[in-house]
Amino acid sequence: MSGYLTTHVLDTARGCPASGLKIDLYKIDGETRTKIISLVTNADGRTDQQILPADQFEVGTYELVFHAGDYLDAIGIPPEEPRFLDVIPLRFGMSDASHYHVPLLLSPFGYSTYRGS
């Protein structure tokens, strides 16, 4: 089985998927941060393709960057200056060739994540 990476973003304040949220994926190698891809969530709060498909999978350290502030602006959440949550970086390791699912539960004033299945 080859490894791959997916996500699912849920807007816990509104009780629905976070549609239209931009996500960037970076590979981290020491102090070097290399952008791999940018995607946007669909109506289900997922990306239309795997963020990191099996043919590109490598064990290592990665960072998902969720552009929460832009999403909150787009859905009409009034911003404070500066917005409490703007860009949310999640740095994590993938140590074996399995399915890594890194969801984000988002509200204007908090978030949580975990390794899903």
N, CA, C and O atoms as a GROMACS GRO file, in nm:
protein
  468
    1MET      N    1   0.084  -0.119   0.000
    1MET     CA    2   0.000   0.000   0.000
    1MET      C    3   0.089   0.125   0.000
    1MET      O    4   0.182   0.135   0.079
    2SER      N    5   0.058   0.217  -0.087
    2SER     CA    6   0.133   0.342  -0.094
    2SER      C    7   0.064   0.448  -0.010
    2SER      O    8  -0.058   0.446   0.007
    3GLY      N    9   0.144   0.540   0.044
    3GLY     CA   10   0.089   0.646   0.126
    3GLY      C   11   0.026   0.756   0.044
    3GLY      O   12   0.057   0.772  -0.074
    4TYR      N   13  -0.063   0.831   0.106
    4TYR     CA   14  -0.123   0.949   0.045
    4TYR      C   15  -0.182   1.036   0.155
    4TYR      O   16  -0.197   0.993   0.269
    5LEU      N   17  -0.217   1.161   0.118
    5LEU     CA   18  -0.262   1.260   0.216
    5LEU      C   19  -0.394   1.321   0.171
    5LEU      O   20  -0.410   1.359   0.055
    6THR      N   21  -0.489   1.331   0.266
    6THR     CA   22  -0.617   1.397   0.242
    6THR      C   23  -0.651   1.487   0.360
    6THR      O   24  -0.587   1.480   0.465
    7THR      N   25  -0.753   1.571   0.341
    7THR     CA   26  -0.803   1.655   0.449
    7THR      C   27  -0.953   1.671   0.435
    7THR      O   28  -1.012   1.634   0.334
    8HIS      N   29  -1.014   1.727   0.536
    8HIS     CA   30  -1.157   1.761   0.537
    8HIS      C   31  -1.170   1.879   0.632
    8HIS      O   32  -1.129   1.870   0.747
    9VAL      N   33  -1.227   1.990   0.585
    9VAL     CA   34  -1.239   2.109   0.669
    9VAL      C   35  -1.387   2.131   0.699
    9VAL      O   36  -1.470   2.143   0.608
   10LEU      N   37  -1.418   2.136   0.828
   10LEU     CA   38  -1.555   2.158   0.873
   10LEU      C   39  -1.563   2.291   0.947
   10LEU      O   40  -1.480   2.321   1.033
   11ASP      N   41  -1.663   2.369   0.914
   11ASP     CA   42  -1.690   2.496   0.979
   11ASP      C   43  -1.780   2.465   1.099
   11ASP      O   44  -1.901   2.452   1.085
   12THR      N   45  -1.719   2.454   1.217
   12THR     CA   46  -1.795   2.412   1.334
   12THR      C   47  -1.886   2.524   1.387
   12THR      O   48  -1.981   2.495   1.459
   13ALA      N   49  -1.858   2.648   1.353
   13ALA     CA   50  -1.945   2.759   1.396
   13ALA      C   51  -2.078   2.756   1.321
   13ALA      O   52  -2.182   2.790   1.377
   14ARG      N   53  -2.073   2.716   1.195
   14ARG     CA   54  -2.195   2.713   1.113
   14ARG      C   55  -2.250   2.572   1.097
   14ARG      O   56  -2.362   2.555   1.047
   15GLY      N   57  -2.174   2.472   1.139
   15GLY     CA   58  -2.221   2.334   1.129
   15GLY      C   59  -2.227   2.281   0.987
   15GLY      O   60  -2.322   2.212   0.951
   16CYS      N   61  -2.124   2.314   0.906
   16CYS     CA   62  -2.125   2.270   0.766
   16CYS      C   63  -1.982   2.258   0.714
   16CYS      O   64  -1.888   2.304   0.780
   17PRO      N   65  -1.965   2.196   0.598
   17PRO     CA   66  -1.831   2.191   0.538
   17PRO      C   67  -1.782   2.332   0.504
   17PRO      O   68  -1.862   2.420   0.474
   18ALA      N   69  -1.652   2.352   0.509
   18ALA     CA   70  -1.590   2.480   0.474
   18ALA      C   71  -1.554   2.476   0.325
   18ALA      O   72  -1.446   2.429   0.287
   19SER      N   73  -1.643   2.524   0.245
   19SER     CA   74  -1.626   2.524   0.099
   19SER      C   75  -1.550   2.649   0.055
   19SER      O   76  -1.574   2.758   0.105
   20GLY      N   77  -1.457   2.632  -0.040
   20GLY     CA   78  -1.383   2.745  -0.095
   20GLY      C   79  -1.264   2.788  -0.013
   20GLY      O   80  -1.215   2.900  -0.032
   21LEU      N   81  -1.214   2.704   0.077
   21LEU     CA   82  -1.100   2.738   0.160
   21LEU      C   83  -0.971   2.693   0.092
   21LEU      O   84  -0.956   2.576   0.057
   22LYS      N   85  -0.879   2.785   0.072
   22LYS     CA   86  -0.751   2.754   0.008
   22LYS      C   87  -0.658   2.683   0.106
   22LYS      O   88  -0.648   2.719   0.223
   23ILE      N   89  -0.589   2.581   0.054
   23ILE     CA   90  -0.493   2.503   0.132
   23ILE      C   91  -0.365   2.489   0.050
   23ILE      O   92  -0.369   2.457  -0.068
   24ASP      N   93  -0.251   2.514   0.115
   24ASP     CA   94  -0.120   2.492   0.053
   24ASP      C   95  -0.052   2.376   0.125
   24ASP      O   96  -0.068   2.360   0.246
   25LEU      N   97   0.023   2.296   0.050
   25LEU     CA   98   0.103   2.189   0.109
   25LEU      C   99   0.250   2.218   0.082
   25LEU      O  100   0.290   2.247  -0.031
   26TYR      N  101   0.330   2.209   0.189
   26TYR     CA  102   0.475   2.228   0.180
   26TYR      C  103   0.546   2.103   0.231
   26TYR      O  104   0.496   2.035   0.321
   27LYS      N  105   0.660   2.072   0.173
   27LYS     CA  106   0.751   1.969   0.224
   27LYS      C  107   0.858   2.043   0.303
   27LYS      O  108   0.914   2.142   0.256
   28ILE      N  109   0.886   1.996   0.423
   28ILE     CA  110   0.984   2.059   0.512
   28ILE      C  111   1.109   1.971   0.517
   28ILE      O  112   1.100   1.851   0.544
   29ASP      N  113   1.223   2.031   0.490
   29ASP     CA  114   1.350   1.959   0.497
   29ASP      C  115   1.450   2.051   0.568
   29ASP      O  116   1.512   2.136   0.505
   30GLY      N  117   1.463   2.032   0.699
   30GLY     CA  118   1.547   2.122   0.779
   30GLY      C  119   1.487   2.262   0.779
   30GLY      O  120   1.373   2.280   0.823
   31GLU      N  121   1.560   2.360   0.730
   31GLU     CA  122   1.511   2.497   0.721
   31GLU      C  123   1.446   2.527   0.585
   31GLU      O  124   1.397   2.637   0.562
   32THR      N  125   1.447   2.428   0.496
   32THR     CA  126   1.392   2.448   0.362
   32THR      C  127   1.245   2.408   0.359
   32THR      O  128   1.206   2.300   0.404
   33ARG      N  129   1.164   2.497   0.306
   33ARG     CA  130   1.018   2.479   0.296
   33ARG      C  131   0.983   2.490   0.149
   33ARG      O  132   0.992   2.598   0.090
   34THR      N  133   0.942   2.377   0.086
   34THR     CA  134   0.915   2.372  -0.057
   34THR      C  135   0.766   2.351  -0.081
   34THR      O  136   0.707   2.254  -0.034
   35LYS      N  137   0.706   2.445  -0.155
   35LYS     CA  138   0.563   2.433  -0.185
   35LYS      C  139   0.542   2.323  -0.288
   35LYS      O  140   0.609   2.317  -0.390
   36ILE      N  141   0.444   2.235  -0.258
   36ILE     CA  142   0.413   2.124  -0.347
   36ILE      C  143   0.287   2.152  -0.429
   36ILE      O  144   0.285   2.128  -0.549
   37ILE      N  145   0.183   2.204  -0.363
   37ILE     CA  146   0.056   2.223  -0.433
   37ILE      C  147  -0.032   2.320  -0.354
   37ILE      O  148  -0.018   2.334  -0.233
   38SER      N  149  -0.122   2.386  -0.425
   38SER     CA  150  -0.231   2.466  -0.366
   38SER      C  151  -0.362   2.409  -0.418
   38SER      O  152  -0.376   2.383  -0.537
   39LEU      N  153  -0.457   2.391  -0.328
   39LEU     CA  154  -0.589   2.339  -0.363
   39LEU      C  155  -0.695   2.420  -0.290
   39LEU      O  156  -0.664   2.495  -0.197
   40VAL      N  157  -0.820   2.406  -0.332
   40VAL     CA  158  -0.933   2.472  -0.268
   40VAL      C  159  -1.036   2.366  -0.235
   40VAL      O  160  -1.061   2.275  -0.315
   41THR      N  161  -1.097   2.377  -0.116
   41THR     CA  162  -1.198   2.278  -0.077
   41THR      C  163  -1.324   2.292  -0.160
   41THR      O  164  -1.361   2.402  -0.203
   42ASN      N  165  -1.389   2.180  -0.182
   42ASN     CA  166  -1.514   2.176  -0.258
   42ASN      C  167  -1.634   2.192  -0.164
   42ASN      O  168  -1.618   2.224  -0.047
   43ALA      N  169  -1.754   2.170  -0.216
   43ALA     CA  170  -1.877   2.189  -0.139
   43ALA      C  171  -1.884   2.097  -0.017
   43ALA      O  172  -1.959   2.125   0.077
   44ASP      N  173  -1.808   1.987  -0.019
   44ASP     CA  174  -1.806   1.894   0.094
   44ASP      C  175  -1.693   1.925   0.193
   44ASP      O  176  -1.676   1.852   0.291
   45GLY      N  177  -1.616   2.032   0.168
   45GLY     CA  178  -1.505   2.067   0.256
   45GLY      C  179  -1.382   1.981   0.233
   45GLY      O  180  -1.290   1.981   0.316
   46ARG      N  181  -1.379   1.909   0.122
   46ARG     CA  182  -1.265   1.824   0.086
   46ARG      C  183  -1.202   1.878  -0.043
   46ARG      O  184  -1.262   1.962  -0.110
   47THR      N  185  -1.086   1.831  -0.076
   47THR     CA  186  -1.026   1.868  -0.204
   47THR      C  187  -1.071   1.766  -0.309
   47THR      O  188  -1.098   1.651  -0.277
   48ASP      N  189  -1.078   1.810  -0.434
   48ASP     CA  190  -1.124   1.721  -0.541
   48ASP      C  191  -1.024   1.610  -0.572
   48ASP      O  192  -1.060   1.511  -0.636
   49GLN      N  193  -0.902   1.627  -0.530
   49GLN     CA  194  -0.799   1.524  -0.548
   49GLN      C  195  -0.724   1.508  -0.417
   49GLN      O  196  -0.733   1.593  -0.328
   50GLN      N  197  -0.650   1.399  -0.406
   50GLN     CA  198  -0.565   1.380  -0.288
   50GLN      C  199  -0.464   1.494  -0.284
   50GLN      O  200  -0.411   1.535  -0.387
   51ILE      N  201  -0.438   1.545  -0.166
   51ILE     CA  202  -0.342   1.656  -0.153
   51ILE      C  203  -0.203   1.608  -0.192
   51ILE      O  204  -0.131   1.679  -0.262
   52LEU      N  205  -0.167   1.491  -0.148
   52LEU     CA  206  -0.041   1.428  -0.188
   52LEU      C  207  -0.075   1.286  -0.230
   52LEU      O  208  -0.096   1.200  -0.145
   53PRO      N  209  -0.080   1.261  -0.361
   53PRO     CA  210  -0.116   1.127  -0.408
   53PRO      C  211  -0.003   1.027  -0.388
   53PRO      O  212   0.112   1.064  -0.362
   54ALA      N  213  -0.037   0.900  -0.401
   54ALA     CA  214   0.057   0.791  -0.377
   54ALA      C  215   0.183   0.802  -0.463
   54ALA      O  216   0.292   0.769  -0.416
   55ASP      N  217   0.170   0.846  -0.587
   55ASP     CA  218   0.287   0.852  -0.674
   55ASP      C  219   0.384   0.964  -0.638
   55ASP      O  220   0.494   0.970  -0.692
   56GLN      N  221   0.344   1.054  -0.546
   56GLN     CA  222   0.431   1.162  -0.501
   56GLN      C  223   0.467   1.148  -0.352
   56GLN      O  224   0.543   1.229  -0.298
   57PHE      N  225   0.414   1.046  -0.289
   57PHE     CA  226   0.432   1.030  -0.145
   57PHE      C  227   0.578   1.002  -0.110
   57PHE      O  228   0.644   0.920  -0.174
   58GLU      N  229   0.626   1.071  -0.006
   58GLU     CA  230   0.756   1.044   0.055
   58GLU      C  231   0.740   1.059   0.205
   58GLU      O  232   0.670   1.149   0.252
   59VAL      N  233   0.803   0.972   0.279
   59VAL     CA  234   0.810   0.987   0.424
   59VAL      C  235   0.879   1.120   0.453
   59VAL      O  236   0.974   1.157   0.384
   60GLY      N  237   0.832   1.192   0.554
   60GLY     CA  238   0.897   1.317   0.588
   60GLY      C  239   0.807   1.410   0.666
   60GLY      O  240   0.699   1.372   0.711
   61THR      N  241   0.852   1.533   0.680
   61THR     CA  242   0.778   1.637   0.750
   61THR      C  243   0.711   1.727   0.648
   61THR      O  244   0.771   1.767   0.548
   62TYR      N  245   0.584   1.759   0.674
   62TYR     CA  246   0.503   1.839   0.584
   62TYR      C  247   0.432   1.949   0.662
   62TYR      O  248   0.425   1.945   0.785
   63GLU      N  249   0.379   2.045   0.589
   63GLU     CA  250   0.300   2.151   0.650
   63GLU      C  251   0.181   2.181   0.560
   63GLU      O  252   0.197   2.214   0.442
   64LEU      N  253   0.064   2.170   0.617
   64LEU     CA  254  -0.058   2.216   0.551
   64LEU      C  255  -0.084   2.357   0.601
   64LEU      O  256  -0.080   2.382   0.721
   65VAL      N  257  -0.112   2.449   0.510
   65VAL     CA  258  -0.142   2.587   0.546
   65VAL      C  259  -0.285   2.616   0.502
   65VAL      O  260  -0.316   2.615   0.383
   66PHE      N  261  -0.371   2.640   0.600
   66PHE     CA  262  -0.512   2.667   0.576
   66PHE      C  263  -0.534   2.819   0.579
   66PHE      O  264  -0.500   2.884   0.679
   67HIS      N  265  -0.588   2.874   0.472
   67HIS     CA  266  -0.610   3.019   0.463
   67HIS      C  267  -0.748   3.052   0.521
   67HIS      O  268  -0.842   3.084   0.448
   68ALA      N  269  -0.757   3.044   0.652
   68ALA     CA  270  -0.883   3.060   0.725
   68ALA      C  271  -0.938   3.202   0.716
   68ALA      O  272  -1.059   3.220   0.701
   69GLY      N  273  -0.852   3.303   0.724
   69GLY     CA  274  -0.898   3.442   0.719
   69GLY      C  275  -0.969   3.474   0.589
   69GLY      O  276  -1.074   3.538   0.591
   70ASP      N  277  -0.914   3.430   0.478
   70ASP     CA  278  -0.979   3.453   0.348
   70ASP      C  279  -1.114   3.384   0.342
   70ASP      O  280  -1.212   3.439   0.291
   71TYR      N  281  -1.120   3.262   0.396
   71TYR     CA  282  -1.248   3.189   0.401
   71TYR      C  283  -1.350   3.263   0.487
   71TYR      O  284  -1.464   3.281   0.447
   72LEU      N  285  -1.307   3.306   0.605
   72LEU     CA  286  -1.399   3.378   0.696
   72LEU      C  287  -1.446   3.509   0.633
   72LEU      O  288  -1.562   3.547   0.649
   73ASP      N  289  -1.357   3.578   0.562
   73ASP     CA  290  -1.398   3.699   0.489
   73ASP      C  291  -1.504   3.665   0.385
   73ASP      O  292  -1.605   3.735   0.373
   74ALA      N  293  -1.481   3.557   0.310
   74ALA     CA  294  -1.570   3.520   0.199
   74ALA      C  295  -1.710   3.482   0.247
   74ALA      O  296  -1.808   3.503   0.176
   75ILE      N  297  -1.720   3.427   0.369
   75ILE     CA  298  -1.853   3.388   0.418
   75ILE      C  299  -1.919   3.499   0.501
   75ILE      O  300  -2.028   3.481   0.554
   76GLY      N  301  -1.851   3.614   0.511
   76GLY     CA  302  -1.913   3.729   0.574
   76GLY      C  303  -1.894   3.742   0.724
   76GLY      O  304  -1.969   3.815   0.789
   77ILE      N  305  -1.795   3.673   0.780
   77ILE     CA  306  -1.766   3.689   0.923
   77ILE      C  307  -1.693   3.823   0.939
   77ILE      O  308  -1.586   3.840   0.882
   78PRO      N  309  -1.749   3.916   1.013
   78PRO     CA  310  -1.684   4.047   1.027
   78PRO      C  311  -1.544   4.033   1.086
   78PRO      O  312  -1.527   3.971   1.191
   79PRO      N  313  -1.444   4.091   1.019
   79PRO     CA  314  -1.307   4.077   1.071
   79PRO      C  315  -1.278   4.178   1.180
   79PRO      O  316  -1.324   4.292   1.175
   80GLU      N  317  -1.201   4.136   1.277
   80GLU     CA  318  -1.144   4.228   1.373
   80GLU      C  319  -1.004   4.261   1.318
   80GLU      O  320  -0.955   4.190   1.231
   81GLU      N  321  -0.942   4.365   1.367
   81GLU     CA  322  -0.810   4.404   1.316
   81GLU      C  323  -0.703   4.384   1.422
   81GLU      O  324  -0.705   4.456   1.522
   82PRO      N  325  -0.613   4.293   1.409
   82PRO     CA  326  -0.610   4.193   1.303
   82PRO      C  327  -0.705   4.077   1.336
   82PRO      O  328  -0.746   4.060   1.451
   83ARG      N  329  -0.738   3.999   1.234
   83ARG     CA  330  -0.826   3.883   1.254
   83ARG      C  331  -0.755   3.784   1.347
   83ARG      O  332  -0.635   3.760   1.332
   84PHE      N  333  -0.829   3.726   1.442
   84PHE     CA  334  -0.770   3.632   1.537
   84PHE      C  335  -0.707   3.513   1.466
   84PHE      O  336  -0.591   3.480   1.491
   85LEU      N  337  -0.782   3.448   1.377
   85LEU     CA  338  -0.727   3.338   1.297
   85LEU      C  339  -0.721   3.382   1.152
   85LEU      O  340  -0.823   3.419   1.093
   86ASP      N  341  -0.602   3.379   1.096
   86ASP     CA  342  -0.585   3.417   0.956
   86ASP      C  343  -0.530   3.299   0.878
   86ASP      O  344  -0.603   3.234   0.803
   87VAL      N  345  -0.403   3.271   0.896
   87VAL     CA  346  -0.338   3.158   0.829
   87VAL      C  347  -0.304   3.055   0.936
   87VAL      O  348  -0.238   3.087   1.036
   88ILE      N  349  -0.347   2.931   0.915
   88ILE     CA  350  -0.325   2.824   1.013
   88ILE      C  351  -0.227   2.723   0.955
   88ILE      O  352  -0.264   2.646   0.866
   89PRO      N  353  -0.102   2.721   1.004
   89PRO     CA  354  -0.007   2.620   0.959
   89PRO      C  355  -0.012   2.498   1.050
   89PRO      O  356  -0.010   2.510   1.173
   90LEU      N  357  -0.018   2.381   0.990
   90LEU     CA  358  -0.014   2.255   1.066
   90LEU      C  359   0.105   2.175   1.017
   90LEU      O  360   0.105   2.127   0.904
   91ARG      N  361   0.206   2.159   1.100
   91ARG     CA  362   0.326   2.084   1.064
   91ARG      C  363   0.315   1.945   1.127
   91ARG      O  364   0.284   1.932   1.245
   92PHE      N  365   0.341   1.843   1.047
   92PHE     CA  366   0.324   1.706   1.092
   92PHE      C  367   0.419   1.615   1.016
   92PHE      O  368   0.472   1.653   0.911
   93GLY      N  369   0.439   1.496   1.069
   93GLY     CA  370   0.526   1.398   1.005
   93GLY      C  371   0.447   1.281   0.950
   93GLY      O  372   0.346   1.240   1.007
   94MET      N  373   0.494   1.229   0.838
   94MET     CA  374   0.438   1.106   0.781
   94MET      C  375   0.552   1.004   0.780
   94MET      O  376   0.648   1.018   0.704
   95SER      N  377   0.539   0.902   0.865
   95SER     CA  378   0.650   0.811   0.890
   95SER      C  379   0.642   0.678   0.819
   95SER      O  380   0.737   0.600   0.820
   96ASP      N  381   0.529   0.649   0.756
   96ASP     CA  382   0.518   0.524   0.681
   96ASP      C  383   0.420   0.544   0.565
   96ASP      O  384   0.348   0.643   0.559
   97ALA      N  385   0.419   0.450   0.476
   97ALA     CA  386   0.336   0.460   0.355
   97ALA      C  387   0.193   0.414   0.384
   97ALA      O  388   0.153   0.304   0.345
   98SER      N  389   0.118   0.499   0.452
   98SER     CA  390  -0.022   0.470   0.479
   98SER      C  391  -0.104   0.595   0.446
   98SER      O  392  -0.050   0.696   0.401
   99HIS      N  393  -0.233   0.586   0.467
   99HIS     CA  394  -0.322   0.700   0.442
   99HIS      C  395  -0.314   0.796   0.560
   99HIS      O  396  -0.343   0.758   0.673
  100TYR      N  397  -0.274   0.919   0.534
  100TYR     CA  398  -0.274   1.024   0.635
  100TYR      C  399  -0.390   1.117   0.604
  100TYR      O  400  -0.397   1.176   0.496
  101HIS      N  401  -0.480   1.130   0.698
  101HIS     CA  402  -0.595   1.219   0.685
  101HIS      C  403  -0.583   1.323   0.796
  101HIS      O  404  -0.587   1.288   0.914
  102VAL      N  405  -0.568   1.451   0.758
  102VAL     CA  406  -0.545   1.558   0.855
  102VAL      C  407  -0.660   1.658   0.843
  102VAL      O  408  -0.649   1.755   0.768
  103PRO      N  409  -0.769   1.637   0.915
  103PRO     CA  410  -0.883   1.727   0.909
  103PRO      C  411  -0.864   1.852   0.995
  103PRO      O  412  -0.780   1.856   1.086
  104LEU      N  413  -0.943   1.953   0.963
  104LEU     CA  414  -0.943   2.078   1.040
  104LEU      C  415  -1.086   2.110   1.078
  104LEU      O  416  -1.174   2.116   0.992
  105LEU      N  417  -1.109   2.131   1.207
  105LEU     CA  418  -1.237   2.179   1.257
  105LEU      C  419  -1.216   2.326   1.289
  105LEU      O  420  -1.134   2.361   1.374
  106LEU      N  421  -1.290   2.413   1.221
  106LEU     CA  422  -1.262   2.556   1.221
  106LEU      C  423  -1.381   2.639   1.269
  106LEU      O  424  -1.496   2.612   1.234
  107SER      N  425  -1.351   2.741   1.350
  107SER     CA  426  -1.448   2.846   1.383
  107SER      C  427  -1.368   2.977   1.382
  107SER      O  428  -1.245   2.972   1.373
  108PRO      N  429  -1.433   3.092   1.389
  108PRO     CA  430  -1.358   3.218   1.384
  108PRO      C  431  -1.257   3.236   1.498
  108PRO      O  432  -1.161   3.312   1.483
  109PHE      N  433  -1.277   3.167   1.610
  109PHE     CA  434  -1.190   3.189   1.726
  109PHE      C  435  -1.122   3.065   1.778
  109PHE      O  436  -1.071   3.064   1.890
  110GLY      N  437  -1.120   2.958   1.697
  110GLY     CA  438  -1.051   2.837   1.739
  110GLY      C  439  -1.052   2.732   1.631
  110GLY      O  440  -1.130   2.737   1.536
  111TYR      N  441  -0.962   2.634   1.647
  111TYR     CA  442  -0.958   2.523   1.555
  111TYR      C  443  -0.900   2.402   1.627
  111TYR      O  444  -0.836   2.414   1.731
  112SER      N  445  -0.922   2.285   1.569
  112SER     CA  446  -0.857   2.163   1.618
  112SER      C  447  -0.832   2.073   1.500
  112SER      O  448  -0.893   2.086   1.393
  113THR      N  449  -0.740   1.981   1.522
  113THR     CA  450  -0.703   1.885   1.419
  113THR      C  451  -0.666   1.754   1.486
  113THR      O  452  -0.651   1.748   1.608
  114TYR      N  453  -0.652   1.652   1.407
  114TYR     CA  454  -0.614   1.520   1.458
  114TYR      C  455  -0.576   1.435   1.338
  114TYR      O  456  -0.600   1.474   1.224
  115ARG      N  457  -0.518   1.321   1.362
  115ARG     CA  458  -0.494   1.226   1.254
  115ARG      C  459  -0.617   1.140   1.239
  115ARG      O  460  -0.648   1.057   1.325
  116GLY      N  461  -0.686   1.161   1.130
  116GLY     CA  462  -0.809   1.087   1.104
  116GLY      C  463  -0.783   0.959   1.029
  116GLY      O  464  -0.669   0.914   1.015
  117SER      N  465  -0.891   0.901   0.982
  117SER     CA  466  -0.880   0.775   0.907
  117SER      C  467  -0.951   0.785   0.774
  117SER      O  468  -0.953   0.689   0.697
   0.00000   0.00000   0.00000
